């Protein structure tokens, strides 16, 4: 009796980078230690002046150069180039757990109605006793603020994945040419209109404690979040967005159909 085979979803990893050669080296080493290797790794060099592109090439990654400044442009260029059915995203300073890729594949295989997933992170540097509470406060503040604006979970740019066809459906509407937007927050705005985003536990990721290295960097990150909300006004004014989503869910529940978010 033959055993039915289970198809394995192809997966591309996208990493935007600018002048983070040492961090990128650690990131790519972690990706090489995955229990299930990704099908391709795309490093988008956003005008680095250091050896980031060289490090990526030495690890066998596909290197794409994006001369347009800003993470939104660099990330979008990587998503466009990805060939996998699933596009996973992390930052150059991210160090994924060995089961990161396998957990992403399993989430989409077991959840055919899910279009994007996002996870948390813990800090890999900084004062040891403060790493966990600082990471919890930072991510809790981000997710709560973003969800209140979106009406559904947001995406955390250091640790998320989406179906490639979901990206293709919104690639023409995201604000990829505005370097002031919070790119993952902006993407969540567009994906959440028609696609389902879910938080997934078990997506182990360690990141650098950059948000707390200076008050200026911390303010810049939150400033981009507020700017992104304003960028989507007035059509996505939070109360109006929540009202639309509630109406969509209520209608879907009555008809037995699928709703986004």
LINWO-V443831 format. One record per residue. N is the residue number from 0. RES is the residue in three letters. SS is DSSP state (alpha for helix, beta for strand, coil for the rest). PHI is phi in whole degrees, -180 to 180 (none if undefined). Layout:
# LINWO-V443831
N | RES | SS | PHI
N | RES | SS | PHI
This chain:
# LINWO-V443831
0 | UNK | coil | none
1 | UNK | coil | -78
2 | UNK | coil | -94
3 | UNK | coil | -63
4 | UNK | coil | -87
5 | UNK | coil | -104
6 | UNK | coil | -68
7 | UNK | coil | -101
8 | UNK | coil | -67
9 | UNK | coil | -74
10 | UNK | beta | -138
11 | UNK | beta | -110
12 | UNK | beta | -107
13 | UNK | beta | -114
14 | UNK | beta | -132
15 | UNK | beta | -77
16 | UNK | beta | -146
17 | UNK | coil | -147
18 | UNK | coil | 57
19 | UNK | coil | -132
20 | UNK | alpha | -60
21 | UNK | alpha | -65
22 | UNK | alpha | -65
23 | UNK | alpha | -63
24 | UNK | alpha | -59
25 | UNK | alpha | -65
26 | UNK | alpha | -62
27 | UNK | alpha | -69
28 | UNK | alpha | -62
29 | UNK | alpha | -66
30 | UNK | alpha | -68
31 | UNK | alpha | -73
32 | UNK | coil | -96
33 | UNK | coil | -67
34 | UNK | coil | -65
35 | UNK | coil | -126
36 | UNK | coil | -70
37 | UNK | coil | -70
38 | UNK | coil | -78
39 | UNK | beta | -158
40 | UNK | beta | -123
41 | UNK | beta | -113
42 | UNK | beta | -105
43 | UNK | beta | -99
44 | UNK | beta | -84
45 | UNK | coil | -98
46 | UNK | coil | 81
47 | UNK | coil | -66
48 | UNK | coil | -105
49 | UNK | coil | -104
50 | UNK | coil | -95
51 | UNK | alpha | -58
52 | UNK | alpha | -64
53 | UNK | alpha | -64
54 | UNK | alpha | -60
55 | UNK | alpha | -61
56 | UNK | alpha | -63
57 | UNK | alpha | -64
58 | UNK | coil | -89
59 | UNK | coil | 83
60 | UNK | coil | -78
61 | UNK | beta | -81
62 | UNK | beta | -104
63 | UNK | beta | -117
64 | UNK | beta | -98
65 | UNK | coil | -122
66 | UNK | coil | -82
67 | UNK | coil | -71
68 | UNK | coil | -69
69 | UNK | coil | 113
70 | UNK | alpha | -63
71 | UNK | alpha | -57
72 | UNK | alpha | -68
73 | UNK | alpha | -66
74 | UNK | alpha | -62
75 | UNK | alpha | -62
76 | UNK | alpha | -62
77 | UNK | alpha | -68
78 | UNK | alpha | -63
79 | UNK | alpha | -61
80 | UNK | alpha | -82
81 | UNK | coil | -64
82 | UNK | coil | -105
83 | UNK | coil | -76
84 | UNK | coil | -71
85 | UNK | beta | -118
86 | UNK | beta | -114
87 | UNK | beta | -103
88 | UNK | beta | -129
89 | UNK | coil | -147
90 | UNK | coil | -93
91 | UNK | coil | -63
92 | UNK | coil | -93
93 | UNK | coil | -88
94 | UNK | beta | -125
95 | UNK | beta | -76
96 | UNK | coil | -64
97 | UNK | coil | -59
98 | UNK | coil | -100
99 | UNK | alpha | -58
100 | UNK | alpha | -63
101 | UNK | alpha | -62
102 | UNK | alpha | -66
103 | UNK | alpha | -64
104 | UNK | alpha | -58
105 | UNK | alpha | -64
106 | UNK | alpha | -62
107 | UNK | alpha | -78
108 | UNK | alpha | -67
109 | UNK | alpha | -85
110 | UNK | coil | -126
111 | UNK | coil | -63
112 | UNK | coil | -93
113 | UNK | coil | -96
114 | UNK | coil | -106
115 | UNK | beta | -154
116 | UNK | beta | -131
117 | UNK | beta | -142
118 | UNK | coil | -130
119 | UNK | coil | -101
120 | UNK | coil | -165
121 | UNK | beta | -132
122 | UNK | beta | -80
123 | UNK | coil | -101
124 | UNK | coil | -138
125 | UNK | coil | 88
126 | UNK | coil | -57
127 | UNK | alpha | -51
128 | UNK | alpha | -72
129 | UNK | alpha | -99
130 | UNK | alpha | -60
131 | UNK | alpha | -68
132 | UNK | alpha | -65
133 | UNK | alpha | -66
134 | UNK | alpha | -63
135 | UNK | alpha | -63
136 | UNK | alpha | -64
137 | UNK | alpha | -63
138 | UNK | alpha | -73
139 | UNK | alpha | -64
140 | UNK | alpha | -63
141 | UNK | alpha | -64
142 | UNK | alpha | -66
143 | UNK | alpha | -67
144 | UNK | alpha | -65
145 | UNK | alpha | -67
146 | UNK | alpha | -64
147 | UNK | alpha | -67
148 | UNK | alpha | -84
149 | UNK | alpha | -86
150 | UNK | coil | 86
151 | UNK | coil | -165
152 | UNK | coil | -60
153 | UNK | coil | -92
154 | UNK | coil | -115
155 | UNK | coil | -102
156 | UNK | coil | -58
157 | UNK | coil | -84
158 | UNK | coil | -168
159 | UNK | beta | -154
160 | UNK | beta | -151
161 | UNK | beta | -147
162 | UNK | beta | -72
163 | UNK | alpha | -62
164 | UNK | alpha | -70
165 | UNK | alpha | -67
166 | UNK | alpha | -60
167 | UNK | alpha | -63
168 | UNK | alpha | -75
169 | UNK | alpha | -120
170 | UNK | coil | -59
171 | UNK | coil | -85
172 | UNK | coil | -112
173 | UNK | coil | -67
174 | UNK | coil | -89
175 | UNK | coil | -70
176 | UNK | coil | -99
177 | UNK | coil | -113
178 | UNK | coil | -72
179 | UNK | coil | -84
180 | UNK | coil | -76
181 | UNK | coil | -81
182 | UNK | alpha | -61
183 | UNK | alpha | -73
184 | UNK | alpha | -66
185 | UNK | alpha | -62
186 | UNK | alpha | -61
187 | UNK | alpha | -64
188 | UNK | alpha | -56
189 | UNK | alpha | -77
190 | UNK | alpha | -65
191 | UNK | coil | -67
192 | UNK | coil | -70
193 | UNK | coil | -130
194 | UNK | coil | -127
195 | UNK | coil | -96
196 | UNK | beta | -113
197 | UNK | beta | -134
198 | UNK | beta | -79
199 | UNK | coil | -125
200 | UNK | coil | -76
201 | UNK | coil | 91
202 | UNK | coil | -86
203 | UNK | coil | -62
204 | UNK | beta | -148
205 | UNK | beta | -112
206 | UNK | beta | -133
207 | UNK | coil | -72
208 | UNK | coil | -85
209 | UNK | alpha | -55
210 | UNK | alpha | -58
211 | UNK | alpha | -109
212 | UNK | coil | -74
213 | UNK | coil | -157
214 | UNK | alpha | -64
215 | UNK | alpha | -66
216 | UNK | alpha | -62
217 | UNK | alpha | -63
218 | UNK | alpha | -66
219 | UNK | alpha | -62
220 | UNK | alpha | -62
221 | UNK | alpha | -73
222 | UNK | alpha | -63
223 | UNK | alpha | -65
224 | UNK | alpha | -64
225 | UNK | alpha | -64
226 | UNK | alpha | -64
227 | UNK | alpha | -64
228 | UNK | alpha | -61
229 | UNK | alpha | -64
230 | UNK | alpha | -63
231 | UNK | coil | -100
232 | UNK | coil | -83
233 | UNK | coil | -93
234 | UNK | coil | -65
235 | UNK | coil | -114
236 | UNK | coil | -54
237 | UNK | alpha | -46
238 | UNK | alpha | -60
239 | UNK | alpha | -69
240 | UNK | alpha | -65
241 | UNK | alpha | -62
242 | UNK | alpha | -62
243 | UNK | alpha | -62
244 | UNK | alpha | -69
245 | UNK | alpha | -63
246 | UNK | alpha | -64
247 | UNK | alpha | -66
248 | UNK | alpha | -65
249 | UNK | alpha | -64
250 | UNK | alpha | -66
251 | UNK | alpha | -68
252 | UNK | alpha | -62
253 | UNK | alpha | -71
254 | UNK | alpha | -96
255 | UNK | coil | 77
256 | UNK | coil | -89
257 | UNK | coil | -98
258 | UNK | coil | -116
259 | UNK | coil | -83
260 | UNK | coil | 93
